[in-house]
């Protein structure tokens, strides 16, 4: 009989792999993101494509385990069936096989196992607690999942610029809310900008969705209030594909190849700083080597200076970026730093000094929430790699300048080439 003496619920994980333990026949689990709390900016949502973690006792061998997901109204949302077939490599050690490697279960201990849920048939209709019960809604509860609603920040220009700087970002997403028993559905979309073509095809701009969806057969009623308020929060966030959610990539290999040609043409034209600034503003993916949650153009450093760009990273670093001309001289003949580049470093040192002296006021002036910044660094983008001794150039780029890092425009080009190469292998 299956009960809490045979199976325990550990939580759900983003990834789980059953791998060899060194150079032995034994194995172990590598688990990432194990948790029992799942956050989302909208509901309803399909159960995310996660791994369910359980622990089995010796008594569970040879049994069928059914785990039912029960919401707060005692409604069964779905279930997960788990079988425990036994393989016997020796007379002493029974082994259930859940992966390409056997899993050893000892008689006096609990053995963890992670299995892909891999189903979109389970829909979480609203925030709240989901019980994991054995068998059915009448069964014993062995654990819980808590689904929490988190409102995303508004889709302001600095957030849009950050999304556009991310090569993996989505420019649009489409979600169909419907009934499994009839064909009724309402289709909503969110994007960086509204799309008349989509709306002519029957897709509704997310902010115009109705309060609720009720199907024609009367079996399904879903609240769409959070989707109407928050669907834009899914833009820029990696999302597992499902039958209900369609994602539209912001960048494809062909568009990036065209951008590469335009960028090279610009570099060889010896553009003014203003031209470089405008080009990077229009094509922020060239700055993707600096992961961005927010990206600001010409942010003030109090009333003293203006940076060319400011980026808030997922690690809560504030990057203040100074761009110079592509013709800026980097290195003197003897390998020392050239005067033009030294001036650029001095400029960024001045910014950092102002921020250090008036940290909170400086962060407020850029319109950044104070809790989003834990450290401030400087970036200088200047010059080309061409025409310099390779040893001198390597020393210049590798020199420790504390909180300031040097990049050339060729570094941005090499990063773009690497991105295009990765896309070609997908």
ZIBEL-V466074 format. One record per helix or strand of 2 or more residues. SS is the DSSP state (H for helix, E for strand). FROM is the first residue (numbers start at 1). TO is the last residue. Records with the same first field share a line. If there is no record, write none. Layout:
BEGIN
SS->FROM-TO, FROM-TO
END
This chain:
BEGIN
E->7-13, 15-20, 27-32, 37-40, 45-46, 51-56, 64-70, 76-83, 86-88, 94-96, 103-104, 111-116, 123-124, 128-134, 141-149, 170-178, 185-191, 204-205, 212-214, 221-223, 245-249, 294-297, 300-301, 305-306, 309-312, 317-323, 375-381, 404-407
H->58-60, 157-164, 196-200, 206-208, 225-234, 253-268, 273-282, 284-287, 339-357, 359-365, 370-372, 390-398, 409-424
END
